[in-house]
Amino acid sequence: MKIGIIGAGNVGTGLAKHLVPRGHDVMLSFSRDVGKLNADAAALGASVGTVAETVHFADVVVLATPWTVTADALSQLGKTPPTRILWDCTNALKQDMSGLLVGTNTSGAEEIARLTPWATVVKAIPPFAELLHSPSMLIGGKRMGVFVCGDDSDARAVVAKLVNDIQAEPFDAGPLKLARYTEPASMLLVELAYTGGLGPRIGLSLVRDTAASAA
Ligand SMILES: NC(=O)c1ccc[n+]([C@@H]2O[C@H](COP(=O)([O-])OP(=O)(O)OC[C@H]3O[C@@H](n4cnc5c(N)ncnc54)[C@H](OP(=O)(O)O)[C@@H]3O)[C@@H](O)[C@H]2O)c1
């Protein structure tokens, strides 16, 4: 697939690092440092474009920007963006990471959907970038769980496949409004990692008794 990533930081480059070797064609955009953007893209086997070019190029647009500059990034889309799936990776973090700026009577994902009427938004917050950039995405032999929310089941399936391609385990969490609860779960991980002393080699796992739910 053609994957256009807005935000070429820890997460954007970390996703590219997994997606390019799995055969995806990746374009990176949105950096204040064009030299670094070009160098990172070349090292990853990705191309570079403006935000508008990235959206036109992509089958799936990945939003991987700090929350406080996300509206700015989306304002660079041009007049009539084409219809696209938008994989929202953002955490609506305060700049000092002390909490969330949005929730739980709405979600970052729903606010993004309001800003992007051209997009089918799917929320799926990836594992910590330290894991994406580390030699293995597995901890104790297990993949990190990623909740996938969105109102279009086909779009959820597309993003779930990409989550699988980054060596994480997708969980279909249903409609976009469920992001009101998955986003705070990611905030909990941020707290545990950086305030609670656990560090970023942590993630979520969902335990389910499939035999009991089938009965
Ligand atoms: N880091 C994680 O472990 C993690 C995990 C899950 C989700 N997330 C979420 O994913 C999103 C991206 O996180 P990240 O860690 O990849 O962020 P990051 O490393 O800070 O990357 C931000 C990207 O946005 C670009 N940017 C352009 N203008 C900017 C500005 N005015 N201020 C800051 N950045 C600007 C940066 O470019 P230049 O710096 O090159 O200019 C960079 O390419 C955030 O919403 C975060 O909460 C992060």
The ligand as a Gaussian input file, in Angstrom:
#p B3LYP/6-31G(d) Opt

LIG

0 1
 N        6.651000       8.756000      21.100000
 C        5.874000       7.731000      21.415000
 O        6.310000       6.736000      22.010000
 C        4.424000       7.754000      21.027000
 C        3.695000       6.567000      21.073000
 C        2.372000       6.582000      20.668000
 C        1.790000       7.756000      20.214000
 N        2.537000       8.928000      20.202000
 C        1.911000      10.134000      19.689000
 O        2.326000      10.238000      18.316000
 C        2.489000      11.619000      17.972000
 C        3.925000      11.859000      17.482000
 O        4.811000      11.584000      18.539000
 P        6.373000      11.605000      18.292000
 O        6.983000      11.118000      19.538000
 O        6.694000      10.938000      17.005000
 O        6.641000      13.157000      18.136000
 P        8.007000      13.848000      17.662000
 O        9.111000      12.872000      17.635000
 O        8.128000      15.057000      18.464000
 O        7.714000      14.162000      16.121000
 C        6.934000      15.196000      15.759000
 C        6.997000      15.408000      14.254000
 O        6.238000      16.583000      13.989000
 C        7.123000      17.529000      13.360000
 N        6.859000      18.934000      13.665000
 C        6.652000      19.892000      12.741000
 N        6.420000      21.057000      13.315000
 C        6.526000      20.877000      14.624000
 C        6.434000      21.742000      15.752000
 N        6.132000      23.044000      15.606000
 N        6.623000      21.227000      16.964000
 C        6.897000      19.919000      17.104000
 N        7.002000      19.048000      16.081000
 C        6.819000      19.533000      14.847000
 C        8.502000      17.129000      13.862000
 O        9.422000      17.637000      12.945000
 P       10.827000      18.243000      13.376000
 O       11.047000      18.044000      14.832000
 O       11.759000      17.460000      12.505000
 O       10.691000      19.657000      12.998000
 C        8.417000      15.636000      13.786000
 O        8.550000      15.207000      12.454000
 C        2.137000      12.425000      19.226000
 O        0.783000      12.813000      19.153000
 C        2.359000      11.430000      20.352000
 O        1.597000      11.727000      21.500000
 C        3.829000       8.927000      20.586000

